[in-house]
């Protein structure tokens, strides 16, 4: 199967997701599968939510929207054009140990392995074990040649030539030891941060709210910490967050909110609270669910030096005019195909194994 065949197949998968998002009648000309696939996918999403309460219909559709926008022929060609497409690597077995914090969080690795012509052996997280296998079935229905290139397992990984593993800082140490004899990419904990100047428009701050609350703040690109200039009017921030107040109606979210608030109050720690999120001054990057850490700064240049020294803990910086490679407000959860996790070029890795 040539690269162009693989690109065409994934772009058709993108069309399936786009039609599904738009509730397009599956009998229309642009549909590439019969109506039953759409109906069964709705049932799969419902089951995924029952299995994992964090995977609400809204959050799953947010993930699907991102992939529908990325899986187009233009985007796929743009992503891959800098690599030497004339040199097809020999097909290898590439294992992936997937996280389960977000719906389809392992899809980029799945896509990258297959688009390079390799076989994928995916060890799914118990928190997200329904959505990707279903989309794999859709992909195979679109292009049957993928059938012998996709394997899912919940057991010990079978023989493989290379591995991509994502986990916590603790599990990453285990991965580093366990996979030391194989070519590997090991991902650890990272977080999104935001730097405010006080000049942000209301629309930019509302975009920041999306960066914080999308996926309940559980993604590596979720903004878990903000930097505020001295004298910043915190009401500007809280007012922009207000559109997400309904988040407190999610059972698991409110349990985390209540627990963390109680812990902080019992510890007599100062905090700011708007009844659905907590803002706490803290030097750490990784905040608990329903909590955003913050620090104040005086000199932007000094702050840049500090953040550069902690780059291995930061997935992305959301700001406007603060630094190079920053992410605009509201786009932290909308990565492009070439926005690699931890800044490690997955395609370059896969082409060399």
C-alpha positions in Angstrom: 0.0 0.0 0.0 1.6 3.3 -1.2 1.6 6.5 0.9 -1.0 8.1 -1.3 -3.4 5.2 -0.6 -2.9 5.6 3.1 -3.5 9.3 2.9 -6.6 8.8 0.9 -7.9 6.2 3.4 -7.3 8.5 6.4 -8.9 11.5 4.6 -12.0 9.4 4.0 -12.0 8.6 7.8 -11.9 12.3 8.3 -14.9 12.6 6.0 -16.7 10.0 8.1 -16.0 12.0 11.3 -17.0 15.3 9.6 -20.3 13.8 8.4 -20.9 12.3 11.9 -20.2 15.7 13.6 -22.6 17.4 11.2 -25.2 14.7 11.4 -25.0 14.5 7.6 -27.4 12.0 6.1 -25.2 9.0 5.4 -27.0 8.4 2.1 -25.6 11.6 0.6 -22.9 11.3 -2.1 -20.0 12.3 0.1 -20.7 9.5 2.5 -18.3 6.6 2.1 -20.1 4.1 4.5 -23.6 3.0 5.0 -25.8 4.4 7.8 -25.2 1.6 10.2 -21.6 2.7 10.8 -22.9 6.1 12.0 -25.6 4.5 14.2 -23.1 2.1 15.8 -20.6 4.9 16.4 -23.2 6.8 18.4 -23.7 3.7 20.5 -20.0 3.3 20.9 -19.8 6.9 22.3 -22.6 6.2 24.7 -20.8 3.1 26.0 -17.5 5.0 26.3 -19.3 7.5 28.6 -20.8 4.7 30.7 -17.3 3.2 31.0 -15.6 6.5 31.8 -17.7 9.3 33.2 -15.2 11.9 32.1 -15.9 11.0 28.4 -19.1 13.0 28.1 -20.7 13.4 24.7 -19.5 17.0 24.6 -15.9 16.1 25.2 -15.9 13.1 22.8 -17.3 15.3 20.1 -14.7 18.0 20.8 -12.0 15.3 20.2 -13.8 14.1 17.0 -14.0 17.7 15.7 -10.3 18.1 16.0 -9.6 14.9 14.1 -12.2 15.7 11.4 -10.4 19.0 10.8 -6.9 17.3 10.7 -7.8 14.3 8.6 -8.1 16.0 5.2 -5.9 15.3 2.1 -4.5 18.9 2.3 -3.6 18.7 5.9 -2.1 15.2 5.6 0.0 16.2 2.6 1.1 19.4 4.3 2.2 17.4 7.4 4.2 14.9 5.4 5.7 17.0 2.7 8.9 17.8 4.6 9.7 14.1 4.8 11.1 12.0 2.0 8.0 10.3 0.8 10.0 8.4 -1.9 11.8 6.3 0.7 9.3 3.9 2.1 10.7 2.3 5.3 10.5 -1.5 5.6 7.4 -2.3 7.6 8.1 -2.8 11.3 5.9 -3.7 14.3 5.6 -0.6 16.5 4.0 -1.0 19.9 2.1 1.9 21.5 1.3 2.1 25.2 -1.5 4.6 25.2 -2.7 7.0 27.9 -6.5 7.3 28.6 -6.9 10.8 30.0 -8.6 12.1 26.9 -10.9 10.6 24.3 -8.7 9.2 21.5 -5.6 10.6 23.1 -3.5 7.9 21.4 -4.9 8.5 17.9 -1.9 10.6 16.7 0.5 7.8 17.4 -1.9 5.3 15.7 -2.1 7.5 12.7 1.7 8.2 12.5 2.6 4.5 12.6 0.2 3.5 9.9 0.8 6.5 7.7 4.5 5.5 7.7 3.7 2.0 6.5 4.3 0.2 9.8 2.1 -2.2 11.8 0.7 -0.9 15.0 0.3 -2.9 18.2 -1.8 -0.8 20.6 -2.0 -1.5 24.3 -5.0 0.5 25.2 -5.7 2.3 28.5 -8.6 0.7 30.5 -10.0 4.3 30.5 -10.2 4.6 26.7 -10.6 1.1 25.1 -13.7 1.6 22.9 -13.4 4.6 20.6 -10.1 3.8 18.8 -10.9 0.2 18.1 -14.2 1.3 16.5 -12.5 3.9 14.3 -9.9 1.2 13.4 -12.9 -0.9 12.1 -14.1 2.1 10.1 -10.6 2.6 8.6 -10.4 -1.1 7.6 -13.9 -0.9 6.0 -12.6 2.1 4.0 -9.3 0.4 3.1 -9.2 -3.4 3.8 -5.4 -3.5 3.3 -5.1 -2.0 6.9 -6.6 -5.1 8.4 -3.3 -7.0 9.0 -1.5 -3.8 10.1 -3.6 -3.1 13.2 -3.6 -5.1 16.5 -5.1 -4.2 19.9 -4.1 -6.0 23.1 -4.8 -5.8 26.8 -2.2 -8.4 27.6 1.6 -8.3 27.5 2.9 -6.8 24.3 3.9 -9.4 21.7 7.2 -9.1 19.8 7.8 -5.5 18.5 10.6 -3.6 16.9 10.0 -0.1 18.4 7.7 1.4 21.0 6.0 4.7 21.9 4.8 4.9 25.5 3.0 7.6 27.4 2.5 7.8 31.1 3.2 9.6 34.3 6.7 10.6 35.5 6.7 7.5 37.6 5.7 5.1 34.9 8.1 6.8 32.5 11.0 5.5 34.6 9.6 2.0 34.3 9.2 2.4 30.6 12.8 3.7 30.2 14.1 0.6 31.9 11.7 -1.9 30.3 12.1 -0.7 26.7 15.8 0.3 26.9 16.8 -2.3 24.3 14.4 -1.0 21.7 14.1 2.3 19.8 11.6 4.2 21.8 9.8 7.5 22.5 8.9 7.8 26.2 6.6 10.7 27.2 6.2 12.1 30.7 4.0 14.6 32.5 3.8 18.0 30.9 1.4 20.9 31.2 0.1 23.8 29.3 0.7 27.3 30.9 -0.6 30.8 30.0 1.1 34.1 30.4 -1.1 37.1 30.7 0.0 40.8 30.3 -3.2 42.5 31.4 -3.9 43.7 27.8 -5.9 40.7 26.7 -9.3 41.3 25.2 -12.4 39.6 26.6 -12.4 37.3 23.6 -8.9 36.2 24.3 -9.7 35.5 27.9 -12.8 33.5 26.9 -10.4 31.5 24.7 -8.2 30.9 27.7 -11.3 29.6 29.5 -11.6 26.9 26.7 -7.9 26.1 27.1 -8.5 25.5 30.8 -11.8 23.7 30.9 -11.8 21.6 27.7 -11.5 17.9 28.7 -11.9 19.1 32.3 -8.3 20.2 32.3 -7.0 16.7 32.1 -4.9 17.0 28.9 -1.2 17.7 28.6 -2.1 20.8 26.6 -4.6 21.9 29.2 -3.7 25.2 30.9 -3.1 24.3 34.5 -1.1 27.4 35.5 -1.2 31.1 34.6 1.3 33.8 35.1 -0.2 37.2 36.0 1.6 40.6 36.0 1.8 42.4 39.4 -1.4 44.4 40.0 -3.5 42.3 37.6 -7.3 42.6 38.2 -8.3 39.0 38.9 -12.0 39.9 38.2 -11.1 40.1 34.5 -10.0 36.5 34.6 -12.9 35.1 36.7 -15.5 37.0 34.6 -14.2 35.3 31.5 -14.3 31.9 33.1 -18.0 32.3 34.0 -19.3 30.7 30.7 -18.0 27.4 32.0 -19.8 27.5 35.3 -21.9 24.4 34.3 -18.8 22.3 34.7 -19.7 22.1 38.4 -22.7 19.9 37.5 -20.4 17.0 36.5 -20.3 14.6 39.4 -16.7 13.7 39.2 -15.6 17.3 38.7 -17.6 18.6 41.7 -16.1 15.8 43.8 -12.6 17.0 42.9 -13.6 20.6 43.5 -15.0 19.9 46.9 -12.1 17.7 48.0 -9.4 20.1 46.9 -11.1 23.1 48.4 -11.5 21.2 51.7 -7.8 20.2 51.7 -6.7 23.8 51.1 -9.0 25.2 53.7 -8.0 22.7 56.3 -4.4 23.6 55.6 -5.2 27.3 56.0 -3.8 27.9 52.5 -5.0 31.1 50.8 -7.0 30.6 47.6 -9.4 32.4 45.3 -12.7 30.7 44.5 -15.6 31.4 42.2 -17.7 28.4 43.2 -16.7 26.2 40.3 -12.9 26.6 40.1 -10.1 27.4 42.5 -7.2 29.7 41.8 -4.2 29.0 44.1 -0.8 30.6 44.1 1.8 27.8 43.6 5.1 27.3 42.0 4.2 23.9 40.5 2.9 23.4 37.0 0.6 20.4 37.5 -2.6 21.4 39.3 -5.4 19.1 40.5 -8.7 18.9 38.7 -10.8 22.1 39.3 -7.7 24.0 40.4 -5.5 26.4 38.4 -2.2 27.5 39.9 -0.9 31.0 39.4 2.2 33.1 40.0 2.8 36.8 39.7 5.7 38.3 37.7 7.3 41.7 37.3 9.7 41.4 34.4 8.7 39.4 31.3 12.3 38.8 30.3 13.1 37.3 33.6 10.0 35.1 33.3 11.1 33.9 29.9 14.4 32.8 31.4 12.7 31.0 34.2 10.3 29.1 31.8 13.2 28.2 29.5 14.9 26.5 32.4 11.7 24.5 33.0 10.9 23.7 29.4 10.9 19.9 30.0 7.8 20.4 32.2 5.9 22.5 29.7 3.9 21.2 26.8 2.8 24.6 25.4 2.7 28.3 26.3 -0.5 30.2 25.6 0.0 33.9 25.3 -0.1 36.9 22.9 3.2 38.4 22.0 5.1 37.0 24.9 7.4 34.4 23.2 8.2 32.5 20.0 6.2 29.4 19.3 3.4 30.5 21.6 -0.2 29.2 21.2 -2.9 31.8 20.7 -5.6 32.0 23.3 -8.3 29.4 22.7 -6.2 27.1 20.6 -4.3 25.0 23.1 -6.7 22.1 22.5 -6.6 22.4 18.7 -3.2 21.0 17.8 -2.2 20.5 14.2 -0.7 17.2 12.9 2.8 18.6 13.2 2.3 19.8 16.8 4.2 16.8 18.3 3.8 15.9 22.0 6.9 16.9 24.0 8.3 18.4 20.8 9.5 14.9 19.6 9.0 14.4 15.9 7.2 11.1 15.8 7.3 10.7 12.0 11.1 11.3 11.9 11.5 8.6 14.6 9.3 6.1 12.7 11.1 6.7 9.4 14.5 5.8 11.0 13.6 2.6 12.8 
